[in-house]
């Protein structure tokens, strides 16, 4: 049991160091050069009137920066990438979800709100 706890702490420290290195490389001017979706969020279609917020669970995105560093991250888990959207979950239609690095638009994803059956 103590060995498992020690291993878990070591893994957490390693993840923290990797995260700090990735963040510091972005802050140092290594801007994102390309973005690719590895896995879309589980929920891409919403039924009108049943949801009131965007669910990004399950989404994984890969970011490439100018220095060649590539990092995979869950949607929404980026201290340096913001997600912007204006979705009316009561009105059926297609809506864009925009990803920004600072003020630079880096990716667009489309979700759907459909009429209830």
C-alpha positions in Angstrom: 0.0 0.0 0.0 2.8 2.4 0.9 4.6 1.5 -2.4 1.5 2.4 -4.4 1.1 5.7 -2.6 4.8 6.5 -3.2 4.5 5.6 -6.9 1.4 7.8 -7.2 3.2 10.8 -5.6 6.1 10.3 -8.0 3.8 10.2 -11.0 2.0 13.4 -9.8 5.3 15.2 -9.5 6.3 14.1 -13.0 3.0 15.3 -14.4 3.4 18.6 -12.6 6.9 19.1 -14.0 5.7 18.3 -17.5 2.8 20.7 -17.2 5.0 23.5 -15.9 7.5 23.0 -18.8 4.7 23.1 -21.4 3.2 26.2 -19.9 6.5 28.0 -19.6 7.4 27.1 -23.2 4.1 28.7 -24.3 4.8 31.8 -22.2 8.2 32.1 -23.7 6.8 32.9 -27.1 6.5 29.4 -28.5 3.2 30.0 -30.1 0.9 27.2 -31.2 1.5 26.4 -34.9 -1.1 23.7 -35.4 -4.0 21.9 -33.6 -5.6 18.6 -34.2 -8.5 16.9 -32.5 -7.5 13.4 -31.3 -11.0 12.7 -29.9 -14.1 14.8 -30.0 -16.1 15.3 -26.8 -18.6 12.5 -26.1 -21.5 14.9 -26.5 -21.6 16.8 -29.9 -25.4 16.8 -30.3 -27.7 18.3 -27.7 -31.5 18.1 -27.5 -33.1 21.6 -27.4 -34.4 22.5 -23.9 -32.5 19.7 -22.1 -29.0 21.2 -21.7 -27.8 24.6 -20.6 -24.0 24.3 -20.9 -21.4 22.8 -23.2 -20.0 19.4 -22.1 -16.4 19.0 -23.2 -15.9 15.6 -21.4 -14.0 13.1 -23.4 -12.4 15.6 -25.9 -8.7 15.4 -26.5 -6.7 17.9 -28.5 -3.1 17.9 -29.7 -1.2 21.2 -29.7 2.0 21.7 -31.7 4.2 24.7 -30.9 6.9 26.5 -32.9 9.7 24.7 -31.0 8.3 21.3 -32.0 6.8 20.4 -28.7 3.6 18.4 -29.0 1.2 18.0 -26.1 -2.1 16.2 -25.8 -4.7 17.5 -23.4 -8.3 17.1 -22.4 -10.6 19.8 -23.8 -10.7 22.7 -21.4 -7.6 21.7 -19.4 -5.4 24.4 -20.8 -4.3 27.4 -18.9 -3.3 29.2 -22.1 -6.1 28.2 -24.4 -9.6 29.7 -24.1 -12.9 28.4 -25.4 -15.5 30.8 -26.7 -19.0 30.1 -27.8 -22.5 31.5 -27.9 -25.0 28.6 -27.9 -28.7 28.9 -27.3 -29.5 25.4 -26.0 -33.2 26.1 -26.5 -33.0 26.8 -30.3 -32.1 24.0 -32.7 -29.2 24.7 -35.0 -25.5 24.3 -35.6 -23.2 26.4 -33.3 -19.4 27.0 -33.5 -17.1 26.5 -30.5 -13.9 28.5 -31.0 -10.5 27.9 -29.4 -8.1 30.7 -28.9 -4.4 31.0 -27.9 -4.4 34.4 -26.4 -6.3 36.4 -29.1 -5.3 34.1 -31.9 -8.0 31.8 -33.3 -6.5 28.3 -33.5 -9.5 25.9 -34.0 -13.2 25.7 -34.6 -15.5 22.8 -33.7 -19.2 22.6 -34.6 -21.9 21.2 -32.3 -25.6 20.7 -33.0 -28.7 21.4 -31.0 -31.6 19.3 -32.3 -35.4 19.6 -31.8 -36.9 17.0 -29.4 -38.7 14.1 -31.0 
